[in-house]
Amino acid sequence: MDSTCPPGASTQPSMPSGPAVFKTIPYAFILPEILCGTWVWILIAATSVSLPLLQGWVMYVSLSSWLISLLLLLSYLFGFHKNSENWKVLDSLYHGATAILYMSAAVLQANATITSEFHPRSPLYYQLNSAASFFAFLTTFLYILHAFSIYYR
């Protein structure tokens, strides 16, 4: 007898655990998201925060996203998901919502960069804020890629 799947059943690819997380495309974006997000809040912390409301939001988004992404990465590494479909939905919703929040933070950071151009210690703070803006937009792009690659997987 030939063992075949029923016509209505489809085989979904399993979710990776352990080091395979770094080799699977949607989940391989988590580590670059964490690293770029780390650069965002390190660079902002190194500047003189001239606009605390704007850069406070950027710090909140980058730190909370960093922490949640780190916990998500650890949960994938240790296999807490147990191939549940709910984890795929959670991952997609988290990365989609975080992409939107990070986009708002990146735009506010770009605004802070423009206003820091006229700061008394202008060259240093402008360069730090420019680098923070670059990494904020890069992190936004990574979160968008992750959200869509989970959706289309």
C-alpha positions as CSV (number, residue, x, y, z in Angstrom):
1,M,0.0,0.0,0.0
2,D,1.2,3.4,-0.9
3,S,1.0,6.0,1.9
4,T,-0.2,9.3,0.6
5,C,-1.7,12.3,2.1
6,P,-5.5,12.9,1.8
7,P,-6.4,15.4,-1.0
8,G,-7.5,18.1,1.5
9,A,-4.4,17.9,3.7
10,S,-1.4,20.1,3.1
11,T,2.0,19.8,4.6
12,Q,3.2,23.0,6.4
13,P,6.9,23.5,6.9
14,S,7.8,23.0,10.5
15,M,9.1,25.8,12.6
16,P,12.8,25.6,13.4
17,S,14.3,25.1,16.8
18,G,17.8,25.4,18.0
19,P,20.5,26.6,15.6
20,A,18.2,26.0,12.6
21,V,16.5,29.2,13.5
22,F,19.5,31.1,12.0
23,K,19.2,29.2,8.8
24,T,15.5,29.6,8.1
25,I,14.5,32.7,6.2
26,P,11.8,34.3,8.2
27,Y,13.4,33.5,11.6
28,A,16.9,34.5,10.5
29,F,15.8,38.1,10.5
30,I,15.4,38.1,14.3
31,L,19.2,38.4,15.0
32,P,19.8,41.4,12.6
33,E,16.7,43.1,14.1
34,I,18.1,42.7,17.5
35,L,21.6,44.0,16.5
36,C,20.3,47.0,14.5
37,G,17.8,47.8,17.2
38,T,20.7,47.8,19.7
39,W,22.6,50.3,17.6
40,V,19.5,52.6,17.6
41,W,19.3,52.9,21.3
42,I,23.1,53.0,21.9
43,L,23.5,55.8,19.4
44,I,20.6,57.8,20.9
45,A,21.9,57.3,24.4
46,A,25.2,58.7,23.3
47,T,23.7,62.0,22.1
48,S,22.4,65.0,24.0
49,V,18.7,64.4,23.9
50,S,17.5,67.7,22.6
51,L,13.9,66.6,22.0
52,P,13.0,64.3,24.9
53,L,9.5,63.6,23.7
54,L,10.6,62.5,20.2
55,Q,13.7,60.6,21.2
56,G,11.9,59.2,24.3
57,W,9.4,57.5,21.9
58,V,12.3,56.2,19.8
59,M,14.0,54.8,22.9
60,Y,10.8,53.2,24.1
61,V,10.1,51.5,20.8
62,S,13.7,50.3,20.2
63,L,14.2,49.0,23.8
64,S,10.8,47.3,24.1
65,S,11.1,45.8,20.6
66,W,14.7,44.7,21.4
67,L,13.5,42.9,24.6
68,I,10.5,41.2,23.0
69,S,12.5,40.1,19.9
70,L,15.2,38.7,22.2
71,L,12.6,36.7,24.2
72,L,11.1,35.5,20.9
73,L,14.5,34.4,19.6
74,L,15.1,32.5,22.9
75,S,11.8,30.9,22.7
76,Y,12.6,29.7,19.1
77,L,16.0,28.5,20.1
78,F,14.7,26.5,23.0
79,G,11.7,25.2,21.1
80,F,8.9,26.6,23.2
81,H,6.6,26.9,20.1
82,K,6.2,23.1,19.6
83,N,5.2,23.7,15.9
84,S,2.0,25.4,16.9
85,E,0.2,27.5,14.3
86,N,-0.5,30.1,17.0
87,W,3.2,31.0,17.1
88,K,3.2,31.8,13.4
89,V,0.2,34.1,13.9
90,L,1.9,35.7,17.0
91,D,5.1,36.2,15.1
92,S,3.4,37.7,12.1
93,L,1.3,40.1,14.2
94,Y,4.2,41.1,16.5
95,H,6.5,41.9,13.6
96,G,3.8,43.7,11.6
97,A,2.9,45.9,14.6
98,T,6.5,46.5,15.5
99,A,7.2,47.5,11.9
100,I,4.6,50.2,12.2
101,L,5.8,51.4,15.5
102,Y,9.4,51.4,14.3
103,M,8.5,53.4,11.2
104,S,7.0,56.1,13.4
105,A,10.1,56.0,15.6
106,A,12.4,56.2,12.6
107,V,10.5,59.3,11.2
108,L,10.7,61.0,14.6
109,Q,14.4,60.2,14.9
110,A,15.0,61.7,11.4
111,N,13.2,64.8,12.6
112,A,15.5,64.9,15.7
113,T,18.5,64.5,13.4
114,I,17.4,67.5,11.3
115,T,17.0,69.7,14.4
116,S,20.3,68.5,15.9
117,E,22.1,70.0,13.0
118,F,22.0,73.4,14.7
119,H,23.1,72.1,18.1
120,P,26.2,73.8,19.6
121,R,28.1,70.5,19.4
122,S,26.6,70.0,16.0
123,P,29.0,67.7,14.2
124,L,29.2,65.0,16.8
125,Y,25.5,64.9,17.7
126,Y,24.4,65.3,14.1
127,Q,26.5,62.3,13.1
128,L,25.2,60.2,16.0
129,N,21.6,61.1,15.2
130,S,22.2,60.4,11.5
131,A,23.5,57.0,12.3
132,A,20.6,56.3,14.7
133,S,18.2,57.3,11.9
134,F,19.9,55.0,9.4
135,F,19.7,52.1,11.8
136,A,16.1,52.9,12.8
137,F,15.0,52.8,9.1
138,L,17.1,49.6,8.5
139,T,15.5,47.9,11.5
140,T,12.1,49.0,10.2
141,F,12.9,47.4,6.9
142,L,14.0,44.2,8.7
143,Y,10.7,44.0,10.7
144,I,8.7,44.5,7.5
145,L,10.6,41.8,5.7
146,H,10.1,39.4,8.6
147,A,6.4,40.1,8.8
148,F,5.8,39.6,5.1
149,S,8.0,36.5,4.9
150,I,6.0,34.9,7.7
151,Y,2.8,35.8,5.9
152,Y,3.9,34.4,2.6
153,R,5.5,31.3,4.0
